[in-house]
Amino acid sequence: MVAAVAVWDHRPSAGELLGARLGRGWAPTATELIEGDVVLGHAACLRPPTPRGGPGAPERDPGPVDGGAATA
């Protein structure tokens, strides 16, 4: 059986939890999206999105916004 142990004397904020994780060596992992690599969640405040292909890369056409449905 595993028991949880609380180490905070108060309910920590998202910033405090993020700071504690970073202090233990954790680093956010970017998710690859059409817009580029993006860190999701509260950790997104650590770095801006990176355009796919790096700086200076040509913009990519995301394709049909409506999922490819034909319009008449």
C-alpha positions in Angstrom: 0.0 0.0 0.0 1.2 3.5 -0.8 0.5 6.5 1.4 0.6 10.1 0.3 2.6 12.6 2.4 1.8 16.3 2.2 4.8 18.6 2.3 3.0 21.9 2.1 1.6 23.7 5.1 -1.0 25.4 2.7 -2.7 24.7 -0.5 0.0 25.5 -3.1 -0.7 27.7 -6.1 0.0 26.5 -9.6 3.1 28.7 -9.7 4.4 27.1 -6.5 3.8 23.6 -7.8 5.5 24.4 -11.1 8.5 26.0 -9.2 8.9 22.9 -7.1 8.9 20.6 -10.1 11.4 22.8 -11.9 13.6 22.8 -8.7 13.7 19.0 -8.9 15.0 19.0 -12.5 11.7 18.6 -14.3 11.4 20.3 -17.7 8.2 20.7 -19.8 7.8 18.7 -23.0 6.4 20.5 -26.1 3.5 19.0 -28.0 3.8 19.2 -31.8 0.8 21.0 -33.2 0.1 22.5 -36.6 1.0 25.9 -35.2 4.4 24.6 -34.0 5.8 23.1 -30.8 3.7 24.2 -27.8 4.1 23.6 -24.1 0.6 23.1 -22.8 -0.9 23.8 -19.3 0.5 26.1 -16.7 4.1 25.4 -17.8 3.3 27.3 -21.0 4.2 30.5 -19.2 7.8 29.4 -19.3 8.4 29.8 -23.0 6.6 31.0 -26.1 5.5 28.7 -28.9 8.2 27.7 -31.5 7.0 27.9 -35.1 7.3 24.5 -36.9 10.5 24.3 -38.8 12.3 26.9 -36.6 12.8 30.6 -37.0 12.3 31.9 -40.5 10.6 28.8 -41.8 7.8 29.4 -44.3 4.3 29.4 -43.0 2.4 26.1 -43.6 -1.1 25.9 -45.1 -3.2 24.2 -42.4 -5.6 22.9 -45.0 -9.4 23.2 -44.9 -10.7 24.7 -41.7 -14.1 22.9 -42.2 -12.5 19.5 -42.3 -12.6 19.3 -46.1 -16.4 19.6 -46.5 -17.2 21.0 -50.0 -19.1 24.3 -50.2 -21.6 25.0 -53.0 
